[in-house]
Amino acid sequence: AILLLIFGKMSLFASLLIIFSIMAAFNLINLQDVKRELDLNMIAILVFSLAIGQAIIKTGTGNILATYLIQILQPFGMLAILIGLLLVTTILTSFITNIGAISITFPLAYAIAQNLNVDGSPFYLGIAYAASAAFLTPIGYQTNLIIYGPGGYTFRDFFRIGLPVTLIYLTVVTIMLMLLYQNIFVEEILSFL
């Protein structure tokens, strides 16, 4: 099943289903193991986050929010729009999962790129990187939660250490995106020089 997946003959889901079936047939796993390891809260959060993202796309809310964001930030340039998206995504990923943050901000990034008639790649990459910046709270990512309780940390500890790390991380992301997509950020790059 793994070889079929590697060589593109089978989808990931089908490969995992075959592997799961083989493990169940050889009694390597049982239903109790699956129930114990399955985090229903995490699955619910992922499903609801994706549903919110689809609702934002289907109802046109993404376009409305994108238009509003563009009206506020466009006078400051494309860089301001990128930074705005990065900040919104970072705040969301601090309180919900990174998949949830992406499912909410991707429709915004897509609508912004369409409304401005520019390549959306820097916005898509920006929100992808920002969704991984879950340093501000213990609930932003699973590993944060793992060390939160046993380490005796508080929300304040995460924020105190996470804020500088997040600022450095987002600064590096912004600079790299500006350099990679110079054609979109020409005015901003020239103003720095």
GUNUDREN-842224 format. One record per atom (N, C-alpha, C): atom name; x, y, z. Coordinates in pm, 1 decimal. Layout:
N
VEXTOR   atom       east      north         up
VEXTOR     CA          X          Y          Z
...
end
This chain:
193
VEXTOR   atom       east      north         up
VEXTOR      N       82.7     -120.1        0.0
VEXTOR     CA        0.0        0.0        0.0
VEXTOR      C       86.6      125.7        0.0
VEXTOR      N      196.0      120.6       76.9
VEXTOR     CA      285.3      237.1       82.1
VEXTOR      C      353.7      257.4      -53.1
VEXTOR      N      397.3      150.3     -116.3
VEXTOR     CA      461.4      162.1     -247.5
VEXTOR      C      363.1      214.1     -352.1
VEXTOR      N      239.0      167.7     -347.5
VEXTOR     CA      138.7      217.8     -441.6
VEXTOR      C      115.1      367.2     -421.2
VEXTOR      N      117.6      410.5     -297.0
VEXTOR     CA      103.4      552.4     -267.3
VEXTOR      C      222.8      631.2     -320.1
VEXTOR      N      342.8      580.3     -294.0
VEXTOR     CA      464.4      650.0     -336.9
VEXTOR      C      468.9      665.7     -488.2
VEXTOR      N      429.9      561.9     -560.8
VEXTOR     CA      435.2      567.7     -707.0
VEXTOR      C      309.6      626.2     -769.2
VEXTOR      N      220.6      681.8     -687.2
VEXTOR     CA      104.1      752.5     -738.8
VEXTOR      C       -4.5      664.0     -795.0
VEXTOR      N       -5.8      538.1     -759.9
VEXTOR     CA     -107.6      446.6     -811.6
VEXTOR      C     -232.5      444.5     -723.8
VEXTOR      N     -221.4      504.4     -604.0
VEXTOR     CA     -332.0      498.9     -510.6
VEXTOR      C     -332.9      628.0     -428.7
VEXTOR      N     -451.4      667.9     -383.0
VEXTOR     CA     -462.0      789.2     -302.3
VEXTOR      C     -415.5      761.2     -159.8
VEXTOR      N     -389.2      868.3      -86.4
VEXTOR     CA     -345.8      855.5       52.1
VEXTOR      C     -453.7      786.9      135.8
VEXTOR      N     -578.9      827.7      117.1
VEXTOR     CA     -687.6      768.7      195.0
VEXTOR      C     -697.9      618.6      170.7
VEXTOR      N     -693.9      578.4       44.8
VEXTOR     CA     -704.3      435.3       13.6
VEXTOR      C     -586.3      357.9       72.0
VEXTOR      N     -466.8      414.5       63.9
VEXTOR     CA     -348.2      348.2      120.2
VEXTOR      C     -360.9      331.7      270.8
VEXTOR      N     -403.1      437.1      338.0
VEXTOR     CA     -419.4      428.8      483.0
VEXTOR      C     -529.6      330.3      521.2
VEXTOR      N     -634.7      323.9      442.0
VEXTOR     CA     -742.7      229.3      468.4
VEXTOR      C     -693.4       85.2      455.2
VEXTOR      N     -610.2       58.3      355.5
VEXTOR     CA     -552.8      -75.7      338.6
VEXTOR      C     -461.8     -109.7      456.0
VEXTOR      N     -376.3      -15.6      495.0
VEXTOR     CA     -285.4      -38.8      607.7
VEXTOR      C     -365.5      -62.9      734.7
VEXTOR      N     -468.9       16.1      757.1
VEXTOR     CA     -554.3       -1.8      875.0
VEXTOR      C     -621.4     -138.9      872.9
VEXTOR      N     -670.1     -181.4      756.2
VEXTOR     CA     -735.6     -312.4      744.2
VEXTOR      C     -638.3     -426.2      772.9
VEXTOR      N     -516.8     -414.7      722.4
VEXTOR     CA     -414.8     -518.3      747.5
VEXTOR      C     -382.4     -525.6      896.9
VEXTOR      N     -367.3     -409.1      959.3
VEXTOR     CA     -337.3     -406.7     1102.5
VEXTOR      C     -452.7     -467.3     1183.0
VEXTOR      N     -576.0     -438.2     1144.2
VEXTOR     CA     -692.1     -495.5     1214.2
VEXTOR      C     -700.6     -646.4     1190.2
VEXTOR      N     -670.3     -692.2     1067.1
VEXTOR     CA     -677.5     -835.1     1034.7
VEXTOR      C     -575.5     -915.6     1114.7
VEXTOR      N     -457.9     -859.1     1137.6
VEXTOR     CA     -354.4     -928.6     1214.5
VEXTOR      C     -363.9     -898.3     1364.7
VEXTOR      N     -472.6     -833.1     1403.9
VEXTOR     CA     -500.9     -802.0     1543.2
VEXTOR      C     -390.9     -715.8     1607.4
VEXTOR      N     -330.0     -628.6     1525.2
VEXTOR     CA     -230.5     -535.2     1576.7
VEXTOR      C     -297.1     -416.8     1645.7
VEXTOR      N     -419.2     -387.7     1605.2
VEXTOR     CA     -499.1     -284.0     1669.6
VEXTOR      C     -640.0     -338.0     1687.8
VEXTOR      N     -711.1     -277.8     1784.0
VEXTOR     CA     -850.6     -315.4     1801.8
VEXTOR      C     -934.0     -188.5     1817.8
VEXTOR      N    -1062.2     -203.5     1826.4
VEXTOR     CA    -1153.3      -90.1     1832.0
VEXTOR      C    -1128.3       -3.8     1955.9
VEXTOR      N    -1092.3      -67.1     2067.4
VEXTOR     CA    -1064.6        9.4     2189.2
VEXTOR      C     -942.3       99.4     2170.7
VEXTOR      N     -839.9       49.2     2100.8
VEXTOR     CA     -721.2      130.7     2072.7
VEXTOR      C     -758.1      252.8     1989.7
VEXTOR      N     -839.2      230.3     1888.4
VEXTOR     CA     -880.1      339.4     1800.5
VEXTOR      C     -960.0      442.2     1879.1
VEXTOR      N    -1055.2      397.4     1960.4
VEXTOR     CA    -1136.6      489.4     2040.6
VEXTOR      C    -1050.1      568.7     2137.8
VEXTOR      N     -952.8      501.6     2199.5
VEXTOR     CA     -867.2      567.8     2297.2
VEXTOR      C     -778.6      673.9     2231.1
VEXTOR      N     -729.8      646.6     2112.2
VEXTOR     CA     -637.2      737.4     2045.2
VEXTOR      C     -706.5      847.4     1964.7
VEXTOR      N     -834.3      830.9     1939.0
VEXTOR     CA     -907.3      926.4     1856.7
VEXTOR      C     -949.9     1045.8     1941.0
VEXTOR      N     -906.5     1163.7     1903.5
VEXTOR     CA     -941.8     1285.5     1976.1
VEXTOR      C    -1063.6     1348.6     1909.0
VEXTOR      N    -1180.7     1320.3     1963.8
VEXTOR     CA    -1304.8     1368.8     1903.5
VEXTOR      C    -1315.8     1520.7     1908.5
VEXTOR      N    -1262.1     1581.7     2012.5
VEXTOR     CA    -1265.7     1728.1     2019.4
VEXTOR      C    -1185.8     1790.2     1904.9
VEXTOR      N    -1067.5     1733.9     1877.4
VEXTOR     CA     -984.9     1785.9     1768.7
VEXTOR      C    -1054.3     1766.5     1634.2
VEXTOR      N    -1115.4     1651.5     1614.4
VEXTOR     CA    -1187.2     1625.8     1489.4
VEXTOR      C    -1302.9     1723.7     1473.8
VEXTOR      N    -1375.7     1748.1     1583.2
VEXTOR     CA    -1487.3     1842.4     1577.6
VEXTOR      C    -1439.0     1982.9     1543.0
VEXTOR      N    -1329.8     2025.2     1604.8
VEXTOR     CA    -1274.8     2157.8     1575.9
VEXTOR      C    -1234.7     2168.6     1429.7
VEXTOR      N    -1167.9     2066.0     1377.0
VEXTOR     CA    -1126.5     2068.1     1236.5
VEXTOR      C    -1246.3     2073.9     1143.5
VEXTOR      N    -1346.1     1991.0     1169.7
VEXTOR     CA    -1464.3     1987.1     1083.2
VEXTOR      C    -1537.9     2120.2     1086.7
VEXTOR      N    -1558.6     2174.9     1206.6
VEXTOR     CA    -1629.1     2302.0     1217.0
VEXTOR      C    -1549.2     2416.9     1155.9
VEXTOR      N    -1418.1     2414.8     1170.0
VEXTOR     CA    -1334.8     2518.7     1109.8
VEXTOR      C    -1343.4     2514.4      957.7
VEXTOR      N    -1337.2     2394.0      902.8
VEXTOR     CA    -1349.3     2381.4      757.5
VEXTOR      C    -1487.9     2423.7      710.8
VEXTOR      N    -1589.9     2393.0      790.8
VEXTOR     CA    -1726.1     2434.5      755.6
VEXTOR      C    -1739.0     2586.7      756.1
VEXTOR      N    -1676.0     2650.9      854.4
VEXTOR     CA    -1677.9     2797.6      858.5
VEXTOR      C    -1608.0     2854.4      735.8
VEXTOR      N    -1494.9     2796.3      699.8
VEXTOR     CA    -1423.4     2841.3      579.7
VEXTOR      C    -1507.1     2826.6      454.8
VEXTOR      N    -1576.7     2714.4      440.3
VEXTOR     CA    -1664.3     2694.0      323.8
VEXTOR      C    -1779.6     2792.6      325.7
VEXTOR      N    -1833.8     2819.5      443.2
VEXTOR     CA    -1943.4     2916.6      453.9
VEXTOR      C    -1895.8     3055.9      413.9
VEXTOR      N    -1774.4     3090.7      452.2
VEXTOR     CA    -1718.8     3221.2      415.2
VEXTOR      C    -1704.9     3231.6      263.8
VEXTOR      N    -1663.8     3122.4      199.7
VEXTOR     CA    -1649.3     3123.0       54.1
VEXTOR      C    -1786.2     3128.4      -13.6
VEXTOR      N    -1877.2     3040.8       26.8
VEXTOR     CA    -2006.2     3025.6      -42.8
VEXTOR      C    -2098.2     3146.8      -24.9
VEXTOR      N    -2094.2     3211.0       91.0
VEXTOR     CA    -2184.4     3323.1      116.4
VEXTOR      C    -2131.4     3455.8       63.5
VEXTOR      N    -2006.4     3457.9       22.0
VEXTOR     CA    -1948.5     3582.7      -26.4
VEXTOR      C    -1892.8     3669.0       85.7
VEXTOR      N    -1893.8     3618.2      207.4
VEXTOR     CA    -1840.3     3692.4      321.1
VEXTOR      C    -1691.9     3721.1      301.2
VEXTOR      N    -1621.2     3626.0      239.3
VEXTOR     CA    -1478.9     3646.3      212.0
VEXTOR      C    -1455.8     3768.4      125.5
VEXTOR      N    -1540.0     3784.8       22.7
VEXTOR     CA    -1527.1     3902.8      -64.2
VEXTOR      C    -1556.4     4031.7       11.3
VEXTOR      N    -1657.6     4028.5       95.8
VEXTOR     CA    -1693.9     4148.2      172.7
VEXTOR      C    -1580.0     4185.8      267.8
VEXTOR      N    -1530.1     4087.4      342.3
VEXTOR     CA    -1420.2     4113.9      434.7
VEXTOR      C    -1293.7     4156.3      360.6
VEXTOR      N    -1268.8     4093.4      245.8
VEXTOR     CA    -1150.1     4128.6      166.4
VEXTOR      C    -1160.7     4272.4      116.3
VEXTOR      N    -1279.1     4311.1       69.3
VEXTOR     CA    -1299.3     4447.4       21.8
VEXTOR      C    -1275.8     4546.8      135.1
VEXTOR      N    -1327.6     4514.9      251.9
VEXTOR     CA    -1309.6     4601.2      368.7
VEXTOR      C    -1161.9     4610.6      405.8
VEXTOR      N    -1092.6     4497.3      408.3
VEXTOR     CA     -950.4     4495.3      441.0
VEXTOR      C     -869.4     4573.9      337.6
VEXTOR      N     -905.5     4559.1      210.9
VEXTOR     CA     -836.7     4632.7      104.3
VEXTOR      C     -858.6     4782.8      119.9
VEXTOR      N     -982.0     4824.3      148.8
VEXTOR     CA    -1011.5     4966.7      164.8
VEXTOR      C     -929.4     5029.2      277.3
VEXTOR      N     -912.5     4953.5      385.6
VEXTOR     CA     -837.2     5006.2      499.9
VEXTOR      C     -687.4     5008.2      471.7
VEXTOR      N     -634.6     4899.7      413.0
VEXTOR     CA     -489.6     4883.2      403.2
VEXTOR      C     -427.3     4922.5      269.5
VEXTOR      N     -504.8     4928.1      162.3
VEXTOR     CA     -446.2     4956.0       31.1
VEXTOR      C     -376.0     5091.2       22.9
VEXTOR      N     -425.0     5195.6       89.7
VEXTOR     CA     -349.7     5321.5       83.9
VEXTOR      C     -206.4     5310.1      135.8
VEXTOR      N     -181.1     5207.4      217.6
VEXTOR     CA      -48.0     5186.7      273.2
VEXTOR      C       36.5     5091.6      188.9
VEXTOR      N      -22.2     5034.3       83.3
VEXTOR     CA       52.7     4948.6       -8.2
VEXTOR      C       25.0     4800.5        9.4
VEXTOR      N       80.7     4723.3      -82.1
VEXTOR     CA       61.1     4578.3      -83.0
VEXTOR      C      121.8     4512.8       40.6
VEXTOR      N      230.2     4569.8       89.6
VEXTOR     CA      294.2     4515.2      208.5
VEXTOR      C      200.7     4522.8      328.7
VEXTOR      N      127.6     4631.9      340.1
VEXTOR     CA       32.0     4646.4      451.1
VEXTOR      C      -77.5     4541.3      441.7
VEXTOR      N     -122.2     4511.4      321.5
VEXTOR     CA     -224.7     4408.2      303.6
VEXTOR      C     -169.7     4272.4      345.6
VEXTOR      N      -47.1     4242.1      304.7
VEXTOR     CA       16.6     4116.4      343.0
VEXTOR      C       31.1     4107.2      495.1
VEXTOR      N       78.6     4213.2      556.4
VEXTOR     CA       96.8     4213.3      702.0
VEXTOR      C      -37.9     4199.4      772.6
VEXTOR      N     -140.6     4262.9      718.7
VEXTOR     CA     -274.4     4249.4      775.8
VEXTOR      C     -322.0     4104.9      774.5
VEXTOR      N     -301.1     4037.5      662.0
VEXTOR     CA     -338.3     3896.2      653.0
VEXTOR      C     -257.0     3810.4      749.9
VEXTOR      N     -127.7     3840.1      759.4
VEXTOR     CA      -41.7     3765.2      851.9
VEXTOR      C      -89.4     3782.0      996.1
VEXTOR      N     -124.6     3903.0     1034.1
VEXTOR     CA     -168.2     3928.1     1171.3
VEXTOR      C     -301.9     3861.6     1201.6
VEXTOR      N     -396.6     3871.6     1108.1
VEXTOR     CA     -527.5     3807.6     1128.6
VEXTOR      C     -510.1     3656.6     1143.7
VEXTOR      N     -428.7     3597.3     1056.5
VEXTOR     CA     -406.8     3452.6     1062.5
VEXTOR      C     -335.8     3412.6     1191.1
VEXTOR      N     -238.0     3489.6     1233.9
VEXTOR     CA     -164.8     3459.1     1356.7
VEXTOR      C     -256.5     3466.1     1478.5
VEXTOR      N     -342.1     3565.5     1482.2
VEXTOR     CA     -436.0     3577.3     1594.1
VEXTOR      C     -532.2     3459.5     1594.5
VEXTOR      N     -583.9     3424.3     1477.1
VEXTOR     CA     -676.0     3310.1     1470.1
VEXTOR      C     -607.5     3179.8     1510.0
VEXTOR      N     -485.6     3158.6     1462.3
VEXTOR     CA     -416.4     3032.5     1491.9
VEXTOR      C     -376.9     3022.8     1638.8
VEXTOR      N     -376.7     3135.4     1708.8
VEXTOR     CA     -346.1     3132.6     1851.4
VEXTOR      C     -462.6     3080.3     1933.9
VEXTOR      N     -582.3     3083.6     1877.0
VEXTOR     CA     -699.6     3044.4     1953.8
VEXTOR      C     -776.4     2927.3     1894.4
VEXTOR      N     -753.5     2897.4     1768.2
VEXTOR     CA     -811.4     2778.8     1706.3
VEXTOR      C     -697.7     2704.3     1637.3
VEXTOR      N     -726.0     2594.8     1573.6
VEXTOR     CA     -619.3     2517.9     1508.5
VEXTOR      C     -566.8     2592.8     1386.5
VEXTOR      N     -447.8     2552.8     1341.8
VEXTOR     CA     -392.5     2616.3     1222.5
VEXTOR      C     -476.3     2585.0     1098.8
VEXTOR      N     -536.4     2468.0     1094.1
VEXTOR     CA     -625.5     2435.1      981.9
VEXTOR      C     -747.8     2525.2      983.8
VEXTOR      N     -800.1     2550.4     1102.7
VEXTOR     CA     -914.0     2640.6     1115.5
VEXTOR      C     -878.6     2782.4     1072.4
VEXTOR      N     -760.5     2828.6     1111.6
VEXTOR     CA     -717.4     2962.9     1073.1
VEXTOR      C     -703.8     2974.4      922.0
VEXTOR      N     -646.0     2872.3      860.1
VEXTOR     CA     -630.5     2872.6      714.4
VEXTOR      C     -766.9     2869.7      645.9
VEXTOR      N     -857.6     2787.3      697.8
VEXTOR     CA     -987.8     2775.8      633.0
VEXTOR      C    -1066.0     2906.3      641.3
VEXTOR      N    -1035.5     2989.1      739.2
VEXTOR     CA    -1102.8     3118.5      750.1
VEXTOR      C    -1030.7     3225.4      668.5
VEXTOR      N     -897.4     3226.4      669.1
VEXTOR     CA     -824.4     3334.2      601.4
VEXTOR      C     -795.1     3306.7      454.4
VEXTOR      N     -796.6     3180.7      412.9
VEXTOR     CA     -771.7     3155.2      270.7
VEXTOR      C     -874.8     3222.4      180.8
VEXTOR      N    -1005.0     3214.7      213.4
VEXTOR     CA    -1100.6     3287.0      128.0
VEXTOR      C    -1073.0     3437.0      121.7
VEXTOR      N    -1023.3     3493.4      232.5
VEXTOR     CA     -987.6     3635.7      231.9
VEXTOR      C     -870.2     3661.3      138.0
VEXTOR      N     -765.7     3579.1      150.8
VEXTOR     CA     -647.7     3596.1       65.6
VEXTOR      C     -683.8     3578.6      -81.0
VEXTOR      N     -767.4     3480.9     -109.5
VEXTOR     CA     -808.8     3456.0     -247.7
VEXTOR      C     -887.9     3575.0     -302.1
VEXTOR      N     -981.9     3625.3     -223.2
VEXTOR     CA    -1063.4     3739.0     -268.1
VEXTOR      C     -978.0     3864.3     -285.1
VEXTOR      N     -880.9     3884.8     -197.4
VEXTOR     CA     -792.1     4000.9     -209.8
VEXTOR      C     -712.7     3992.4     -339.2
VEXTOR      N     -656.9     3874.8     -366.4
VEXTOR     CA     -579.1     3857.9     -490.1
VEXTOR      C     -667.1     3881.4     -612.9
VEXTOR      N     -790.2     3832.5     -609.2
VEXTOR     CA     -881.9     3851.4     -721.8
VEXTOR      C     -921.6     3997.6     -737.1
VEXTOR      N     -953.4     4063.4     -626.8
VEXTOR     CA     -996.1     4203.6     -631.4
VEXTOR      C     -884.4     4296.0     -677.2
VEXTOR      N     -761.9     4265.5     -639.2
VEXTOR     CA     -647.8     4348.9     -678.9
VEXTOR      C     -586.5     4305.0     -810.6
VEXTOR      N     -632.2     4190.1     -860.6
VEXTOR     CA     -582.5     4135.2     -986.9
VEXTOR      C     -430.4     4115.9     -983.6
VEXTOR      N     -383.4     4052.3     -874.2
VEXTOR     CA     -241.1     4021.9     -859.0
VEXTOR      C     -225.0     3873.4     -830.5
VEXTOR      N     -102.8     3826.1     -843.9
VEXTOR     CA      -70.6     3688.2     -810.0
VEXTOR      C      -94.7     3668.4     -659.9
VEXTOR      N     -173.5     3568.3     -624.3
VEXTOR     CA     -207.2     3544.9     -484.2
VEXTOR      C     -103.6     3465.6     -407.8
VEXTOR      N        0.4     3418.5     -474.5
VEXTOR     CA       99.8     3331.7     -408.5
VEXTOR      C      159.6     3390.1     -281.7
VEXTOR      N      200.8     3517.2     -278.4
VEXTOR     CA      258.1     3567.0     -152.6
VEXTOR      C      156.1     3569.3      -39.0
VEXTOR      N       30.1     3593.9      -72.4
VEXTOR     CA      -73.8     3594.2       30.7
VEXTOR      C     -100.5     3453.3       81.0
VEXTOR      N     -104.6     3356.5      -10.7
VEXTOR     CA     -129.2     3217.2       28.3
VEXTOR      C      -14.1     3163.9      113.4
VEXTOR      N      108.6     3191.5       68.8
VEXTOR     CA      224.2     3148.1      147.0
VEXTOR      C      228.4     3219.3      282.7
VEXTOR      N      193.7     3346.8      281.7
VEXTOR     CA      192.9     3423.8      406.1
VEXTOR      C       97.9     3366.5      509.0
VEXTOR      N      -24.5     3333.5      467.1
VEXTOR     CA     -118.8     3278.5      564.4
VEXTOR      C      -78.2     3137.5      606.2
VEXTOR      N      -13.5     3063.8      516.0
VEXTOR     CA       34.2     2930.1      553.0
VEXTOR      C      142.0     2940.1      660.9
VEXTOR      N      235.1     3033.1      643.3
VEXTOR     CA      339.3     3051.7      744.0
VEXTOR      C      280.7     3108.0      873.4
VEXTOR      N      190.2     3203.9      861.8
VEXTOR     CA      131.2     3264.8      980.7
VEXTOR      C       49.2     3163.6     1060.2
VEXTOR      N      -12.5     3068.9      991.1
VEXTOR     CA      -90.4     2966.3     1060.5
VEXTOR      C       -0.8     2874.4     1142.6
VEXTOR      N      128.0     2874.4     1111.2
VEXTOR     CA      222.9     2793.0     1188.4
VEXTOR      C      285.4     2871.4     1303.1
VEXTOR      N      247.3     2996.9     1317.6
VEXTOR     CA      304.0     3081.8     1423.0
VEXTOR      C      219.1     3073.4     1549.2
VEXTOR      N      202.3     2955.0     1600.6
VEXTOR     CA      117.0     2932.6     1718.1
VEXTOR      C      200.4     2938.7     1845.4
VEXTOR      N      263.6     3052.0     1869.5
VEXTOR     CA      353.0     3064.8     1983.6
VEXTOR      C      292.3     3145.3     2097.7
VEXTOR      N      179.4     3211.0     2075.2
VEXTOR     CA      126.9     3306.9     2172.0
VEXTOR      C       44.8     3246.8     2285.2
VEXTOR      N      -18.8     3133.4     2260.7
VEXTOR     CA     -105.7     3073.2     2362.1
VEXTOR      C      -80.2     2922.9     2370.4
VEXTOR      N     -115.5     2862.6     2481.5
VEXTOR     CA     -100.2     2716.9     2491.5
VEXTOR      C     -205.0     2641.6     2410.9
VEXTOR      N     -314.0     2707.5     2373.4
VEXTOR     CA     -419.0     2637.1     2300.3
VEXTOR      C     -401.0     2646.8     2149.4
VEXTOR      N     -297.6     2715.5     2105.1
VEXTOR     CA     -276.7     2733.3     1962.1
VEXTOR      C     -229.3     2608.5     1890.1
VEXTOR      N     -162.2     2518.8     1961.1
VEXTOR     CA     -109.2     2399.6     1895.9
VEXTOR      C      -99.4     2287.1     1997.8
VEXTOR      N     -103.9     2162.9     1950.8
VEXTOR     CA     -106.5     2047.7     2039.4
VEXTOR      C       17.3     2039.3     2127.6
VEXTOR      N      133.3     2064.1     2071.3
VEXTOR     CA      255.5     2053.8     2152.0
VEXTOR      C      259.2     2160.1     2261.3
VEXTOR      N      198.4     2274.0     2236.4
VEXTOR     CA      189.0     2375.0     2341.4
VEXTOR      C      107.0     2321.0     2458.2
VEXTOR      N       -2.6     2253.9     2425.0
VEXTOR     CA      -87.2     2196.0     2529.4
VEXTOR      C      -15.8     2084.2     2605.1
VEXTOR      N       67.1     2009.4     2534.8
VEXTOR     CA      138.5     1898.1     2598.5
VEXTOR      C      230.1     1949.2     2709.7
VEXTOR      N      298.4     2059.7     2686.2
VEXTOR     CA      391.3     2110.1     2788.0
VEXTOR      C      324.8     2208.4     2884.1
VEXTOR      N      207.5     2258.4     2851.2
VEXTOR     CA      139.9     2358.8     2933.1
VEXTOR      C      112.6     2308.7     3075.1
VEXTOR      N       45.2     2196.1     3086.0
VEXTOR     CA        9.8     2143.0     3217.9
VEXTOR      C      128.4     2091.6     3296.2
VEXTOR      N      200.9     1992.6     3241.7
VEXTOR     CA      313.6     1935.2     3317.9
VEXTOR      C      423.5     2036.8     3349.8
VEXTOR      N      441.4     2135.2     3264.3
VEXTOR     CA      547.2     2234.1     3288.3
VEXTOR      C      507.3     2341.7     3386.6
VEXTOR      N      378.5     2347.6     3420.0
VEXTOR     CA      331.3     2448.9     3513.8
VEXTOR      C      332.5     2588.7     3454.8
VEXTOR      N      318.7     2599.4     3323.9
VEXTOR     CA      321.5     2728.9     3257.3
VEXTOR      C      185.0     2796.9     3265.0
VEXTOR      N      183.4     2927.0     3243.0
VEXTOR     CA       59.6     3002.9     3238.5
VEXTOR      C       44.9     3065.4     3099.3
VEXTOR      N      -73.9     3119.2     3073.1
VEXTOR     CA      -95.3     3190.5     2946.8
VEXTOR      C        4.3     3305.3     2934.9
VEXTOR      N       32.0     3369.7     3047.2
VEXTOR     CA      124.6     3482.6     3045.9
VEXTOR      C      265.0     3438.7     3003.1
VEXTOR      N      307.4     3320.2     3047.6
VEXTOR     CA      438.9     3267.8     3008.2
VEXTOR      C      446.2     3249.8     2857.5
VEXTOR      N      341.3     3190.8     2801.1
VEXTOR     CA      339.8     3170.4     2656.5
VEXTOR      C      343.2     3303.1     2583.1
VEXTOR      N      265.4     3400.1     2630.6
VEXTOR     CA      260.9     3529.2     2563.3
VEXTOR      C      393.9     3602.1     2576.7
VEXTOR      N      453.0     3597.9     2694.6
VEXTOR     CA      579.9     3668.8     2719.6
VEXTOR      C      692.0     3617.3     2629.4
VEXTOR      N      699.4     3486.2     2612.8
VEXTOR     CA      803.1     3428.1     2527.2
VEXTOR      C      757.1     3424.3     2381.4
VEXTOR      N      628.8     3397.5     2361.3
VEXTOR     CA      576.5     3380.3     2226.2
VEXTOR      C      569.4     3507.8     2144.9
VEXTOR      N      546.2     3622.4     2209.3
VEXTOR     CA      534.7     3747.9     2134.5
VEXTOR      C      663.6     3783.8     2061.3
VEXTOR      N      779.1     3785.3     2128.1
VEXTOR     CA      901.9     3816.4     2052.8
VEXTOR      C      932.1     3712.7     1943.4
VEXTOR      N      907.3     3585.2     1974.5
VEXTOR     CA      931.1     3480.4     1874.5
VEXTOR      C      838.9     3501.9     1754.5
VEXTOR      N      713.0     3533.8     1780.0
VEXTOR     CA      617.0     3557.4     1672.1
VEXTOR      C      656.8     3678.3     1588.9
VEXTOR      N      698.7     3785.6     1653.9
VEXTOR     CA      739.0     3906.0     1579.9
VEXTOR      C      860.8     3879.8     1491.6
VEXTOR      N      959.0     3808.3     1544.8
VEXTOR     CA     1077.9     3774.9     1465.1
VEXTOR      C     1038.1     3685.3     1348.1
VEXTOR      N      958.6     3585.2     1376.9
VEXTOR     CA      914.1     3489.5     1274.7
VEXTOR      C      838.3     3560.9     1162.7
VEXTOR      N      740.4     3645.5     1199.2
VEXTOR     CA      661.6     3715.2     1097.3
VEXTOR      C      744.1     3817.1     1020.3
VEXTOR      N      843.1     3876.8     1084.9
VEXTOR     CA      932.3     3969.7     1014.9
VEXTOR      C     1013.3     3895.9      908.3
VEXTOR      N     1068.2     3781.4      944.8
VEXTOR     CA     1145.9     3701.7      849.3
VEXTOR      C     1055.8     3655.7      734.1
VEXTOR      N      934.8     3611.0      766.3
VEXTOR     CA      840.5     3567.1      661.9
VEXTOR      C      809.5     3681.9      566.9
VEXTOR      N      782.8     3799.4      622.1
VEXTOR     CA      749.1     3915.5      539.8
VEXTOR      C      864.9     3953.4      448.2
VEXTOR      N      984.7     3957.6      502.1
VEXTOR     CA     1102.3     3993.6      421.0
VEXTOR      C     1124.7     3890.8      310.5
VEXTOR      N     1113.3     3764.0      343.9
VEXTOR     CA     1134.4     3660.0      242.5
VEXTOR      C     1028.3     3668.0      132.9
VEXTOR      N      903.7     3692.1      170.2
VEXTOR     CA      798.8     3703.3       68.5
VEXTOR      C      819.2     3826.3      -18.7
VEXTOR      N      866.3     3934.3       41.5
VEXTOR     CA      895.7     4054.7      -38.2
VEXTOR      C     1006.6     4026.1     -138.6
VEXTOR      N     1107.5     3953.2      -95.9
VEXTOR     CA     1218.9     3922.8     -186.0
VEXTOR      C     1178.3     3822.7     -294.1
VEXTOR      N     1097.0     3724.6     -258.0
VEXTOR     CA     1053.7     3624.2     -355.4
VEXTOR      C      956.5     3680.5     -458.1
VEXTOR      N      874.8     3776.0     -416.3
VEXTOR     CA      772.3     3831.8     -504.4
VEXTOR      C      795.0     3981.6     -520.8
VEXTOR      N      913.2     4014.5     -569.9
VEXTOR     CA      951.9     4153.9     -586.1
VEXTOR      C      859.8     4229.1     -680.5
VEXTOR      N      804.5     4159.7     -779.9
VEXTOR     CA      717.8     4226.9     -876.7
VEXTOR      C      591.3     4281.8     -811.1
VEXTOR      N      544.4     4221.8     -705.2
VEXTOR     CA      423.5     4268.6     -637.6
VEXTOR      C      457.7     4378.2     -535.5
VEXTOR      N      574.2     4368.9     -474.4
VEXTOR     CA      612.4     4461.3     -367.7
VEXTOR      C      717.8     4561.6     -413.3
VEXTOR      N      716.2     4598.9     -539.7
VEXTOR     CA      817.4     4688.7     -596.9
VEXTOR      C      821.1     4821.0     -523.2
VEXTOR      N      705.6     4883.2     -502.8
VEXTOR     CA      702.3     5014.7     -438.2
VEXTOR      C      759.2     5008.8     -296.6
VEXTOR      N      722.8     4904.1     -221.7
VEXTOR     CA      770.4     4892.2      -84.9
VEXTOR      C      921.4     4871.7      -80.4
VEXTOR      N      973.6     4789.0     -172.3
VEXTOR     CA     1117.4     4762.6     -176.8
VEXTOR      C     1194.0     4889.9     -212.5
VEXTOR      N     1142.1     4965.5     -309.4
VEXTOR     CA     1207.3     5090.5     -347.3
VEXTOR      C     1205.2     5192.9     -234.8
VEXTOR      N     1099.0     5194.8     -154.8
VEXTOR     CA     1092.8     5291.4      -44.6
VEXTOR      C     1193.5     5257.0       64.3
VEXTOR      N     1228.1     5127.3       79.0
VEXTOR     CA     1329.7     5089.9      176.8
VEXTOR      C     1469.5     5129.3      130.7
VEXTOR      N     1489.4     5128.9       -0.6
VEXTOR     CA     1621.0     5161.9      -55.3
VEXTOR      C     1634.4     5311.8      -59.2
end
